[in-house]
Amino acid sequence: MGKMMGAKIEGPLLESMLELAREGHPREVFLLLRGRVRGGCVELEDFLIPPLAVSGRGFAEFPIHLLPIDFSIIGTAHSHPSGSPTPSPDDLNNFYGLVMMILAYPYSSSNSAVYNRRGERIPLRIIEGEKQTRGRNSGFRGL
């Protein structure tokens, strides 16, 4: 795969993710991201709560062997109650998929960031008012 030029997400989908982070505060929240890559841009389309996910103050984890075979899962998202949108060494060592999104306290779009596997921040574009992609952005789903 070539270099990722950026990521995009619809505003209502991002707001749903941020709301879960607010509700879980001060515990971390962990999500699986569904989407696709088009023309070097990651299009985030939906999210899932992984099976048997566990979170607490300063950590969030899930048993990776319980994930279904789902090739639409392209990355993860998790909250940082500390307020830092920067990935920790543990975040980078446990990277899953193509991208990692961090939702940092106080959980607003300006405190959200997307990173590639090398820990480099990639631009995030928030799309407002466009038609939902394939009807998938209706909120979250558990596995």
N, C-alpha and C positions, 0 to 999 in steps of 0.2 A: 504494500500500500504506500502511496506517495505521502507527501507532507500534508498534515491537516491544517487548513487555513483558518478554521474557526468552527464555532458551534452555534446552533440556533435552537430556540425553544419558544413555544407560544406562551404568552403572559399568563393565561389562566392555569396552564400546567405548572409553570414555575411557582405561581402563588399557592397551588395545592401542596407542593413540596415544602415551601416555606412554612405553611400553616402546620404541617406535620412536625416540622422542626420546632416551631413555637410551642406546640402542645407537649412535645417530649422534653423540652428544656427543664432542668439542666442536664438531662441525659442526652447522649448522642442518638441520632436516628440514622438508620442505614436503609438505602433503597437500591434496587437494580434499575438501570436505565435501558429502555427499549428505544430503538431508532434505526437509522441507516446512514450511510455515507454517500453523498452525492457531490461530485465535483470538488472533492477535498474538504467539504463541509459536513460536519456531523449534525444530523437533524434529530434532535431528541423529541420523541413522540409520545412516550408513556413511561410510567414507572410501576414497579412491583415491590411489595414487601417480601423479602426472602423468607423461606420457611425456617422456623425455629431461630429467627434472628434474636440476638441478645444484645442489650445495650446498657450502659451505665455512665457514670461520670468519667469521661475521658476515654471511652472505648465503645465500639460497636463491632459485632462480628456475626458471622453466620456459617453454618457447616456447608462448605462449597460442594461437597459430594452429594448433597440433597437437591441441588439445582436440577430442574428439568432440562432436557435438551431443547434449547430455545435459541436459535441463531439470531433472533432480533434483539437479544440482550447485548448491548455494546459497551456497557460500562456501569459504574456505580456512582451513587451520590451519598454523602453523609453530612451531618451537621457538625459544626465546631462551636460548642457552647462558649469556648474561650474568647471568641470574637475574631480569631485569626483565620483568614481565608487561604492560608498557605498550607500545603500538605506537609505532614510530619514525615520523618524517616519511616515510621511504621506504615503510614498511608502508602508511601511509594513502594515499600517492600511487599505490600499485600495488594498491589494494583491488580485489577481484574478488568479485562476488556480493552477498549480503545481509549476511553476517556474516564476521568474522575471529576465529579462536580463536588465542590465544597460549599455548603450553605452556612455562613458564619453569623453568629449573634451580632446584631439584633434581628437577623433573618429578613433581610430585604434584598431586592434585586441587586442593589449596589454592593452588597456584601456576599455575593455569589460569584464563584469563579470556576472555570473548567481548565483541566490540565491534561496534557498528553502523558504517555508512559514515561517519558524522561523527566517529568516534573515541570515542564515548561507550560506557562499559562498561555492558553489560546483564547482569542477574542470570543465573547459570548454576545450574540445578538438576540434580543427579546422581540418577538413578533407579536404585535397587538392587533386584534380585530380581524385576523384572517380566518378563513374557514378551517375547521379542524381537519387534520389529516386522517383519512380513512375512519373517522369516528372514534378513534382510540383515546383521545385526550379527555375522557370523561372523569378522570380522577384516578385513584389508585386501586390496585387489585392485589390481594394476597395470593400466594401460590398454594 
